[in-house]
Amino acid sequence: MREKSVQGRSERGRWESQRRWESRTQRPLLALAVVFAVAYAVPIVDTSPNHVVTAVCTAVEWVVWGAFAADYVVRLALTPDRRLFVRTHWLDLCAVVLPLVQQLKLLRLVSTLLLVGRRARMASQIRMTTYVVGAVVGLLMFGSLAVLSVERGAPEGNIRTLDDALWWSFTTMTTVGYGDHSPTTGLGRIIAVGLMLSGIALLGVVTANIAAWFIERFEKDDVEERAQTQAIHALTEEVRALRREVAALRERSPTR
C-alpha cells in the first residue's frame, strides 16, 4: 500500500510538471512560430539572389522546428505514461519526424504548422474564435507563399507574383475557384488540395461557431423569458392572496 501511495504521488508530480512545462512554453513557442513565419516568407518575397539571407532564414526555420521537437521530447519525458502520450499525440510525433524523412522546405512548413496548431489548442486562454481567425490568416499566408515558391519558376505557371498567390489562395480556401490562376506542378496541386480541405473544415467550424452562438443566445433569452413569466405568475398569485386577505378582513370587520 505504501509503495502504491508513493507511486501515485510520483505520477501526480510528473503530471503537474508536464502541465507547468506546457503552461510556461506556450507563449515562447508561439513567438518562435512568428519568427518561423518571417524566416519562411523573406526568401520567397525577396527575389534578389542573396544567399546569406536565404541561409540565415533556413537556419532559423530549422532552429524553430528543433525547439518544437525538443518540446515534444521534454513532454514525453515528463509524462508518467509514455505509451499513452505517444498514442494520443501521434500527430505531434508525425510533425516532428516529417522533416527528417526528406529535407524539403515544404515539409518543415507543414510540420511546424501542425505543431503550432497542437500547442495553440492546449492554450486555455486562446478562445475558439481567435484560433479560427488565426488559422485562416495563417493558412492564407503560408498557402500563398508555398504555392508562389513552387509555381513561380514553373515554365507554364501563371502564379508569378505574391498578389496572384494571395488571390489564388483566397479563392481556393473559399472553394470559389475562378480559374484565372491555378497551379501547374504536382506539388502546387497538392498544396491546392490541402487548402481546399482546410478551407472547407474552417468554414464548417465558423458556421458551427455562429450557430452555437445563436442557439446559446436563444436559450438565454428563453431562460430569461421563463424567469420573467414565473415572476409575473408569482406576483399575480401574491396579489390574489392579498385580495383574499382583504376580503376576509372586510367580512370580519363589524358593520356600522
Secondary structure, 3 states (H helix, E strand, C coil): CHHHHHHHHHHHHHHHHHHHHHHHHHHHHHHHHHHHHHHHHHHHHCCCCCHHHHHHHHHHHHHHHHHHHHHHHHHHHHCCCHHHHHHHCHHHHHHHHHHHHCCCHHHHHHHHHHHHHHHHHHCCCCCHHHHHHHHHHHHHHHHHHHHHHHHCCCCCCCCCCHHHHHHHHHHHHCCCCCCCCCCCCHHHHHHHHHHHHHHHHHHHHHHHHHHHHHHHHHHHHHHHHHHHHHHHHHHHHHHHHHHHHHHHHHHHCCCC
